[in-house]
Amino acid sequence: MIPYTVNIKLAARTLTGTLNLQNKTAVDWGWQGLIAQGCHSSILIIDPKTAQTIQVLERHKANVVKVKWSRENYYHNLSSPYCLRLASGDASGKIIVWDVVSGTAHCEIQEHSKPIQDLEWLWNQDASRDLLLAVHPPNYIVLWNGDTGTKLWKKSYAENILSFSFDPFDPSNMALLTSEGIVFITDFSYSKPPSSAGKKVYIASPHASPAHTKPAPAAAPAPTGAKKALNKVKVLITNEKPTAEAVTLNDCLQLSYLPSKRNHMLLLYPREILILDLELSQTVGVVAIERSGVPFTQVIPCAQRDALYCLHENGCITLRVCRSTSAQEEAADPEQSVQELVYDLRSQCDAIRVTKTVRPYRMVICPVNENKAALIVSDGRVMLWELKAHTGRSVANPRKDCQIESLIQKEQFGYPPDHAVMY
């Protein structure tokens, strides 16, 4: 193989500092191995291998709120090679599609003057590699041509749209997380907007989970643990709006389809993660935190294995791997027996020192092998972690062969590298 070089036109050197709160969700790890991070109105392109900023993109006038790499999974050759394309949205509603190599803006898009809520390239179709879907506040989803900046179609909904998630097994299915519930769309197409308003459902529970209810009286103590929480949380997807005492999505932080399980979705709450089976319309798994535990802020489901990367408020990253167990039938009705999904804690790293100015903002993982994670801190640091697998014999139980997975800190941008093994 003949080696080749790529000449990148670098912009003026930008020294990173404390990030703006609006930069909290502006980070993405691309399939080519580069990390894009929003820093005020600039975008930093970081190479995790060298722990260096290799490019700075400057054209936004407002704080960058979203960045998203293009997958570029199309046929290419020497005459039509891959190009590093990045889409970014800012607080003023402007979307810019960048040519990262040259450091120039390929096209600019402006629809409204409010911050972009969500952004995603439509890579799982063969019609065009330039389709870009965006959520414009308060309740619009717009499909753009990212090459020309042309608006292909626009659709409005009744509620404010917070984010969306595509079904990885069926690109015509998507879910919208709104301020009042979930809207399921089953006829999504790049050629025309959805014909209907979608199926609006609510997460209702007559017996709310421990994360959303007051402590039970002493005479009837509330059960603890994920299995007991699963027995208590009878969450059903219904078409009826829940009462004020039922579980609602007011505290829901994130919605995402599971890329490792068909027809499964997760809902992230501050103190628990709910795994929903969309065919059974009920909860089949709960990852609950004890009262003394640190709440969740973000979760990333893996595609190559049924595992969850979880970010906590103290900056600790935990890895939980699923093991399927058959729930015991406690009722005479066989329909009450469901396949319980239990996620065991396999690895975690040390927390950071959280202060008024130092807080964990966002976590991203390498999409290629899913064994590296990057933590964005509010003071501008990017902390890289790598998952290592070690096969050995447990000291506590020498009869049992075990596999210990540890998170190893590889690099910390802005400070000298601090290598340590975290269990």
Buried (B, 14 or more C-beta within 10 A) or exposed (E): EEEEEEEBEEBEEBEBEEBBEBBBBBBBBBBBEBBBBBBBBBBBBBEBEEBEBEBBBEBBEBBBBBBBBBBBEEEEEEEEEEBBBBBBBBBBBBBBBBBBBBBEBBBEBEBBEEBBBBBBBBBEEEEEBBBBBBBBBBBBBBBBBBBEBEEBBEBEBEBBBBBBBBBBBBBEBBBBBBBBBBBBBEEBBBEEBBEEEBEBBBBBBEEBBBBBBEEEEEEEEBBEEBBBBBBBBBBBBBEEEBEEEBBBBEEBBBBBBBBBBEBBBBBBBBBBBBBBBBEBEBBBBBBBBEEEEBBBBBBBBBEEEBBBBBBBBBBBBBBBBBEEEEBEEEEEEEEEEBEBBBBEEBBBBBBBEBEEEBBBBBBBBBBEEBBBBBBBBBBBBBBBBBBEEEEEEEEEEEEEEEEEBBBBBBBBBBEEEEEEEBE
